[in-house]
Amino acid sequence: MVTLMIVFRASMADDLDEVLRKSGLTAYTLIKNAEGKGVTGNAIGSFFYPGTNSIILAILPPDQAERTTSALKEFHTWRLQATHGQPIAFKLFSWPCEVLI
């Protein structure tokens, strides 16, 4: 099994949900209102920094993880083109996972 963690600006949620659905990913955990700082600035939900991030965690078999990763890389490329190469608040991480129960 493979764990995917997607950290993204909450404003991308609808577009990202469509990408995940089309890749066949139907089960995941969504963590809303994640605050933080990064290369795209602060995301702390305040008056001066109104955006927040969300995090998706998904545990997938390797073949599904590859399909989903490919779809997310295409999404990332599309978003980068829309910003003319400026960084976007979107990161994808993966690591091996063993289901214990």
Contact map, one row per residue, 1 for C-alpha under 8 A:
11100000000000000000000000000000000000000000000000000000001111000000000000000000000000000000000111100
11110000000000000000000000000000000000000000000000000000001111001000000000000000000000000000011110000
11111000000000000000000000000000000000000000000000000000111100000000000000000000000000000000011110000
01111100000000000000000000000000000000000000000000000001111100001000000000000000000000000001111000000
00111110000000000000000000000000000000000000000000000011110000000000000000000000000000000001110000000
00011111000000000000000000000000000000000000000000000011100000000000000000000000000000000111100000000
00001111100000000000000000000000000000000000000000001111000000000000000000000000000000001111000000000
00000111110110000000000000000000000000000000000000001110000000000000000000000000000000001110000000000
00000011111110000000000000000000000000000000000000111100000000000000000000000000000000001100000000000
00000001111110000000000000000001100000000000000000111100000000000000000000000000000000000000000000000
00000000111111000000000000000000000000000000000000100000000000000000000000000000000000000000000000000
00000001111111110000000000000000000000000000000000000000000000000000000000000000000000000000000000000
00000001111111111000000000000000000000000000000000000000000000000000000000000000000000000000000000000
00000000001111111100000000000000000000000000000000000000000000000000000000000000000000000000000000000
00000000000111111110000000000000000000000000000000000000000000000000000000000000000000000000000000000
00000000000111111111000000000000000000000000000000000000000000000000000000100000000000000000000000000
00000000000011111111100000000000000000000000000000000000000000000000000000000000000000000000000000000
00000000000001111111110000000000000000000000000000000000000000000000000000000000000000000000000000000
00000000000000111111111000000000000000000000000000000000000000000000001100100000000000000000000000000
00000000000000011111111111000000000000000000000000000000000000000001001100000000000000000000000000000
00000000000000001111111111000000000000000000000000000000000000000000000000000000000000000000000000000
00000000000000000111111110000000000000000000000000000000000000000000000000000000000000000000000000000
00000000000000000011111110000000000000000000000000000000000000000011001000000000000000000000000000000
00000000000000000001111111000000000000000000000000000000000000010001000000000000000000000000000000000
00000000000000000001111111110000000000000000000000000000000000010001000000000000000000000000000000000
00000000000000000001100111110000000000000000000000000000000000000000000000000000000000000000000000000
00000000000000000000000011111000000000000000000000000000010000000000000000000000000000000000000000000
00000000000000000000000011111100000000000000000000000001111000000000000000000000000000000000000000000
00000000000000000000000000111110000000000000000000000001110000000000000000000000000000000000000000000
00000000000000000000000000011111000000000000000000000111100000000000000000000000000000000000000000000
00000000000000000000000000001111110000000000000000000111000000000000000000000000000000000000000000000
00000000010000000000000000000111110000000000000000001110000000000000000000000000000000000000000000000
00000000010000000000000000000011111000000000100000011100000000000000000000000000000000000000000000000
00000000000000000000000000000011111100000011000000011110000000000000000000000000000000000000000000000
00000000000000000000000000000000111110000111100000011000000000000000000000000000000000000000000000000
00000000000000000000000000000000011111000111000000011000000000000000000000000000000000000000000000000
00000000000000000000000000000000001111111111000000000000000000000000000000000000000000000000000000000
00000000000000000000000000000000000111111100000000000000000000000000000000000000000000000000000000000
00000000000000000000000000000000000011111000000000000000000000000000000000000000000000101000000000000
00000000000000000000000000000000000011111100000000000000000000000000000000000000000000111000000000000
00000000000000000000000000000000000011111110000000000000000000000000000000000000000000000000000000000
00000000000000000000000000000000001111011111000010100000000000000000000000000000000000000000000000000
00000000000000000000000000000000011110001111100011111000000000000000000000000000000000000000000000000
00000000000000000000000000000000011110000111110011110000000000000000000000000000000000000000000000000
00000000000000000000000000000000101000000011111011110000000000000000000000000000000000000000000000000
00000000000000000000000000000000000000000001111111100000000000000000000000000000000000000000000000000
00000000000000000000000000000000000000000000111111000000000000000000000000000000000000000000000000000
00000000000000000000000000000000000000000000011111000000000000000000000000000000000000000000000000000
00000000000000000000000000000000000000000111111111100000000000000000000000000000000000000000000000000
00000000000000000000000000000000000000000011111111110000000000000000000000000000000000000000000000000
00000000111000000000000000000000000000000111110011111000000000000000000000000000000000000000000000000
00000000110000000000000000000000111100000011100001111100000000000000000000000000000000000000000000000
00000011110000000000000000000001111100000010000000111110000000000000000000000000000000000000000000000
00000011110000000000000000000111110000000000000000011111000000000000000000000000000000000000000000000
00001111000000000000000000000111010000000000000000001111100000000000000000000000000000000000000000000
00011110000000000000000000011110000000000000000000000111110000000000000000000000000000000000000000000
00111100000000000000000000011100000000000000000000000011111000000000000000000000000000000000000000000
00111000000000000000000000111000000000000000000000000001111100000000000000000000000000000000000000000
11110000000000000000000000010000000000000000000000000000111110000000000000000000000000000000000010000
11110000000000000000000000000000000000000000000000000000011111111000000000000000000000000000000000000
11000000000000000000000000000000000000000000000000000000001111111000000000000000000000000000000000000
11000000000000000000000000000000000000000000000000000000000111111100000000000000000000000000000000000
00000000000000000000000000000000000000000000000000000000000111111110000000000000000000000000000000000
00000000000000000000000110000000000000000000000000000000000111111111000000000000000000000000000000000
01010000000000000000000000000000000000000000000000000000000111111111100000000000000000000000000000000
00000000000000000000000000000000000000000000000000000000000001111111110000000000000000000000000000000
00000000000000000000001000000000000000000000000000000000000000111111111000000000000000000000000000000
00000000000000000001001110000000000000000000000000000000000000011111111100000000000000000000000000000
00000000000000000000000000000000000000000000000000000000000000001111111110000000000000000000000000000
00000000000000000000000000000000000000000000000000000000000000000111111111000000000000000000000000000
00000000000000000011001000000000000000000000000000000000000000000011111111100000000000000000000000000
00000000000000000011000000000000000000000000000000000000000000000001111111110000000000000000000000000
00000000000000000000000000000000000000000000000000000000000000000000111111111000000000000000000000000
00000000000000000000000000000000000000000000000000000000000000000000011111111100000000000000000000000
00000000000000010010000000000000000000000000000000000000000000000000001111111110000000000000000000000
00000000000000000000000000000000000000000000000000000000000000000000000111111111000000000100000000000
00000000000000000000000000000000000000000000000000000000000000000000000011111111100000000000000000000
00000000000000000000000000000000000000000000000000000000000000000000000001111111110000000000000000000
00000000000000000000000000000000000000000000000000000000000000000000000000111111111000010000000000000
00000000000000000000000000000000000000000000000000000000000000000000000000011111111111110000000000000
00000000000000000000000000000000000000000000000000000000000000000000000000001111111110000000000000000
00000000000000000000000000000000000000000000000000000000000000000000000000000111111110000000000000000
00000000000000000000000000000000000000000000000000000000000000000000000000000011111111110000000000000
00000000000000000000000000000000000000000000000000000000000000000000000000000001111111000000000000000
00000000000000000000000000000000000000000000000000000000000000000000000000000001111111100000000000000
00000000000000000000000000000000000000000000000000000000000000000000000000000001001111110000000000000
00000000000000000000000000000000000000110000000000000000000000000000000000000001001011111000000000000
00000000000000000000000000000000000000010000000000000000000000000000000000000011001001111100000000000
00000011100000000000000000000000000000110000000000000000000000000000000000000000000000111110000000000
00000111100000000000000000000000000000000000000000000000000000000000000000010000000000011111000000000
00000111000000000000000000000000000000000000000000000000000000000000000000000000000000001111100000000
00011110000000000000000000000000000000000000000000000000000000000000000000000000000000000111110000000
00011100000000000000000000000000000000000000000000000000000000000000000000000000000000000011111000000
01111000000000000000000000000000000000000000000000000000000000000000000000000000000000000001111100000
01110000000000000000000000000000000000000000000000000000000000000000000000000000000000000000111110000
11100000000000000000000000000000000000000000000000000000000000000000000000000000000000000000011111000
11100000000000000000000000000000000000000000000000000000001000000000000000000000000000000000001111100
10000000000000000000000000000000000000000000000000000000000000000000000000000000000000000000000111110
10000000000000000000000000000000000000000000000000000000000000000000000000000000000000000000000011111
00000000000000000000000000000000000000000000000000000000000000000000000000000000000000000000000001111
00000000000000000000000000000000000000000000000000000000000000000000000000000000000000000000000000111
